[in-house]
Amino acid sequence: MTTTPTREALVVRGGWDGHQPVEATDLFIPFLEEHGFHVRIEESPAVYADAAYMATVDLVVQCMTMSTIERPPFEGLRAAVEAGTGLAGWHGGIADSYRNESDYLTLIGGQFGCHPGKHPDERRGEQADNYVPYTVTMLPEAADHPITQGISDFDLVTEQYWVLADSYIDVLATTTQKVREWDPWHREVTSPAIWTRQWGEGRIFVSTPGHRVEVLEDPNVRTIIERGLLWAARTTEKETTR
């Protein structure tokens, strides 16, 4: 049964190919279409500068690792979010985008700092050098949140993001960098792993798990992201306190 599109989703993807921006976003486009979204795909943030179009967008799904953004597209994205457009993404596609624009970091509320990897003797010069086992720890606030309700702590083996964040994000889950004998830090460091943010009338959702498709296909990760996309999207009635 096909749902007639009633809302507009914009997928902006690109940047570093290692995060599989095409394959990763393709994983969620059918889900959005099944939930009544018409989906437009762009390979550049330039579309954000189109104010008339952005006013029609209910949800931006961004998967753009690193890259750069010019001031007019950034201001267009920020204005759209302030007016109620939702913004959602995962991993470096949203938490490591546009390092040239400090105001973007303020919009998102958390920035990738690093992902400490394996012991130096175990590294082979490939992405898997940074894959470590870790736990995503759900906070009490997550117990009845529509994004994370019913999801318990879960384990992954992938990049573990060390995130630099501010206190305006609403954290649903964390992850803790352990103390290891070859690292220079001397106590555990806890970072947000899943968070939301209210910006003007808009909602922002971020999941740091999501390095590649195989991580996004983890049942817990996929469920959280799917729920996060729906939660962030503009609706006629929103709970502004959650």
C-alpha positions in Angstrom: 0.0 0.0 0.0 1.5 3.3 -1.1 1.1 6.4 1.2 0.4 9.6 -0.6 3.2 12.0 0.3 2.1 14.7 2.7 5.4 16.0 3.9 8.7 17.0 2.4 12.1 15.5 3.3 15.4 16.7 2.0 18.4 14.3 2.0 21.7 16.1 1.7 24.6 13.6 1.3 28.2 13.6 0.3 31.6 14.4 1.8 33.9 11.6 2.8 33.1 8.4 1.0 34.2 6.2 3.9 30.9 6.8 5.6 29.0 5.5 2.6 26.7 8.6 2.3 24.7 7.2 -0.6 24.3 3.6 0.7 23.6 4.9 4.3 20.9 7.3 3.3 19.4 4.9 0.8 18.8 2.6 3.8 16.3 5.1 5.3 14.7 6.7 2.2 12.1 3.8 1.8 11.2 4.2 5.5 10.5 8.0 5.0 8.4 7.3 1.9 6.4 4.7 3.8 5.7 7.4 6.4 4.3 9.9 4.0 7.4 11.9 2.9 8.3 13.0 -0.6 12.1 12.7 -0.6 14.4 15.0 -2.5 18.1 14.2 -2.7 20.9 16.7 -3.1 24.6 16.1 -3.2 25.6 19.6 -1.9 24.4 21.9 1.0 23.9 24.7 -1.6 20.2 23.8 -1.6 19.9 25.3 1.9 20.2 28.8 0.4 16.9 28.3 -1.4 14.6 30.0 1.1 11.4 29.4 -0.8 12.1 25.7 -1.0 13.4 25.3 2.5 10.2 26.8 3.8 8.4 23.7 2.5 10.8 21.2 4.0 9.6 19.3 7.1 12.8 17.3 7.7 16.4 17.6 6.6 18.4 14.3 6.8 22.1 15.2 6.5 24.9 12.8 5.7 27.7 15.1 4.8 31.0 14.3 6.6 33.5 17.1 6.7 33.2 19.1 3.5 32.6 22.9 3.7 29.6 25.2 3.7 29.3 28.7 2.5 27.6 31.3 4.6 24.3 31.7 2.6 23.5 27.9 2.7 24.4 27.7 6.4 22.1 30.7 7.2 19.4 29.1 5.1 19.6 25.9 7.1 19.6 27.7 10.4 16.7 29.8 9.4 14.7 26.8 8.3 15.3 25.0 11.6 14.4 28.1 13.6 11.1 28.2 11.6 10.3 24.5 12.4 12.2 22.3 9.9 13.6 19.2 11.6 17.3 18.3 11.2 18.5 14.8 11.8 21.5 12.6 11.1 24.1 10.2 12.4 27.8 9.9 13.0 30.1 12.2 10.9 27.3 13.1 8.6 25.9 15.5 11.1 28.4 15.7 14.0 31.5 16.2 11.8 30.2 18.5 9.1 31.4 21.9 8.0 34.3 22.4 10.3 34.8 25.8 8.6 31.6 27.2 10.1 31.6 27.6 13.9 28.0 28.6 14.0 27.1 25.2 12.6 28.7 23.6 15.6 26.4 25.8 17.8 23.4 24.7 15.9 24.2 21.0 16.4 25.5 21.2 20.0 28.1 18.4 19.7 31.2 18.0 17.6 33.3 14.9 16.8 36.6 15.2 18.5 38.3 11.8 17.8 37.7 8.1 17.9 40.5 6.4 19.7 41.4 3.2 18.1 43.1 -0.1 18.8 46.5 -0.7 20.4 49.1 0.6 18.0 50.5 -3.0 17.5 47.0 -4.0 16.2 46.6 -1.3 13.6 46.9 -2.1 9.9 46.3 1.2 8.2 42.6 0.7 7.6 39.2 1.9 8.9 39.0 -1.1 11.3 42.0 0.3 13.2 39.4 2.5 14.9 36.9 -0.2 15.6 36.6 -0.9 19.3 34.0 -2.7 21.5 31.9 -0.3 23.5 28.6 0.2 25.2 25.9 2.7 24.4 24.4 3.5 27.8 20.8 4.6 28.0 20.0 7.3 30.5 16.9 7.4 32.7 15.6 10.2 30.5 15.5 7.7 27.6 13.2 5.2 29.3 10.0 6.9 28.1 11.3 9.1 25.3 9.7 8.3 21.9 13.1 7.8 20.3 14.5 5.4 22.8 11.6 3.9 24.7 12.0 0.2 25.4 15.7 0.2 24.3 18.2 -1.0 26.8 22.0 -0.6 26.9 23.6 -2.2 23.9 27.1 -3.1 22.6 28.8 -2.2 19.3 32.1 -2.8 17.7 32.8 0.3 15.6 34.1 3.8 15.9 33.4 5.2 19.4 33.0 8.9 19.1 34.6 11.2 21.7 32.3 14.2 21.4 32.8 17.8 22.5 29.4 19.1 23.5 27.5 21.9 25.3 24.9 21.7 28.0 22.0 22.7 25.8 21.6 19.3 24.3 19.2 16.8 25.8 21.2 13.6 26.1 19.4 10.2 25.8 22.5 7.9 25.8 26.2 8.2 26.5 29.3 6.2 25.8 32.5 6.1 27.9 36.0 6.0 26.7 37.9 3.6 28.9 41.4 4.2 30.4 43.9 2.2 28.4 47.6 1.9 29.2 48.7 3.2 25.8 46.5 6.3 25.9 47.5 9.7 27.4 44.2 10.3 29.4 44.1 9.1 33.0 40.4 8.7 33.8 37.3 7.6 31.9 35.7 10.2 29.5 31.9 10.1 29.0 30.5 11.6 25.8 26.9 11.9 24.5 26.1 9.2 22.0 22.4 10.1 21.2 20.9 13.5 21.8 18.2 16.0 20.8 18.1 19.7 20.7 15.4 22.3 20.3 16.4 25.3 18.1 13.7 27.9 17.6 10.7 26.0 16.5 12.8 23.1 15.1 14.0 19.8 16.5 17.5 18.3 16.0 18.3 14.7 16.4 21.9 13.2 16.5 23.1 9.6 16.8 26.9 9.1 16.9 26.6 5.4 16.1 26.3 4.9 12.3 29.8 4.7 10.8 28.8 2.5 7.9 25.8 0.5 6.7 26.6 -2.5 8.9 26.3 -0.4 12.0 23.1 1.3 10.8 21.6 -2.2 10.3 22.1 -3.0 14.0 18.5 -3.3 15.2 19.0 -0.9 18.1 20.8 1.7 16.0 18.3 1.5 13.1 15.3 1.7 15.4 16.7 4.8 17.2 17.5 6.6 13.9 14.1 5.8 12.3 12.4 7.1 15.4 14.7 10.1 15.5 13.8 11.0 12.0 10.1 11.0 12.7 10.6 12.8 16.0 12.6 15.6 14.4 10.2 16.2 11.5 7.9 19.2 11.6 4.4 18.3 12.6 1.3 20.5 13.3 1.5 19.7 17.0 4.8 19.3 18.8 5.8 18.6 22.4 8.4 21.3 23.0 9.5 20.0 26.4 10.9 16.6 25.2 
